[in-house]
Amino acid sequence: MNVPLATEVFSHNVSVAMAIHQPICDKLKDSTPTQKFIDLVFNLIEAMSSRIPRNALYAEGNCRKKQVSIVIR
């Protein structure tokens, strides 16, 4: 796996670009689920690679990234 390429493909910018071009491009008409999936993967990568504890994934109930792990399961 090429990790830098994966983080580039599953970035928030790709999701935003798809949303912007969705009304224009016929191939992106039904891309809303893909955009949501890209955002979920982006949040998961961000939580797993965070060097700051407040942005990381942890077990307590007040964890901001805990919703990512619940959706992925």
Phi and psi in degrees as a GROMACS rama.xvg file:
@    title "Ramachandran Plot"
@    xaxis  label "Phi"
@    yaxis  label "Psi"
@TYPE xy
-99.4481  99.0356  ASN-2
-63.2094  -45.5775  VAL-3
-59.5789  -37.0669  PRO-4
-68.5472  -39.7785  LEU-5
-63.8211  -41.2738  ALA-6
-68.7899  -27.1777  THR-7
-75.0407  -41.0129  GLU-8
-69.195  -41.6258  VAL-9
-95.5451  46.1442  PHE-10
-99.8624  161.561  SER-11
-64.1784  -30.947  HIS-12
-62.7796  -36.3796  ASN-13
-66.2653  -42.4815  VAL-14
-62.8745  -42.5643  SER-15
-66.1247  -41.9472  VAL-16
-62.4736  -39.563  ALA-17
-64.209  -40.1764  MET-18
-65.7125  -38.0933  ALA-19
-68.2308  -41.0115  ILE-20
-88.3818  -3.19425  HIS-21
-58.6807  -44.5989  GLN-22
-69.9888  -22.7575  PRO-23
-89.1471  -44.6438  ILE-24
-95.5381  126.302  CYS-25
-65.7715  -30.5148  ASP-26
-70.4858  -16.5381  LYS-27
-104.339  10.939  LEU-28
-57.1732  -42.1525  LYS-29
-106.861  38.8407  ASP-30
-95.8533  6.41593  SER-31
-60.6554  -45.0002  THR-32
-61.2927  -36.4197  PRO-33
-66.2436  -39.2598  THR-34
-62.801  -42.1682  GLN-35
-65.3433  -39.484  LYS-36
-64.1779  -43.3451  PHE-37
-61.5139  -41.6166  ILE-38
-64.8268  -38.4313  ASP-39
-63.9057  -45.572  LEU-40
-65.0731  -39.9578  VAL-41
-59.8104  -45.5963  PHE-42
-64.1837  -38.1359  ASN-43
-65.7217  -46.4996  LEU-44
-61.0451  -41.6453  ILE-45
-63.7486  -41.8363  GLU-46
-68.8429  -38.4784  ALA-47
-75.32  -27.0196  MET-48
-104.943  10.5592  SER-49
-71.1472  137.598  SER-50
-99.9596  -7.15698  ARG-51
-105.152  124.451  ILE-52
-57.5193  -32.5523  PRO-53
-70.2825  -20.0279  ARG-54
-98.2158  -4.45896  ASN-55
-86.5074  171.074  ALA-56
-92.8468  123.858  LEU-57
-140.772  170.753  TYR-58
-82.9938  -14.7284  ALA-59
-69.0553  158.91  GLU-60
-68.3976  -22.8124  GLY-61
-92.4433  17.3477  ASN-62
-72.3898  126.013  CYS-63
-69.603  -28.2402  ARG-64
-94.5791  0.322782  LYS-65
-64.6449  -29.994  LYS-66
-62.0475  -28.6046  GLN-67
-65.5518  -46.151  VAL-68
-67.9138  -31.6184  SER-69
-69.6805  -40.733  ILE-70
-69.0428  -38.0256  VAL-71
-67.2631  -35.2138  ILE-72
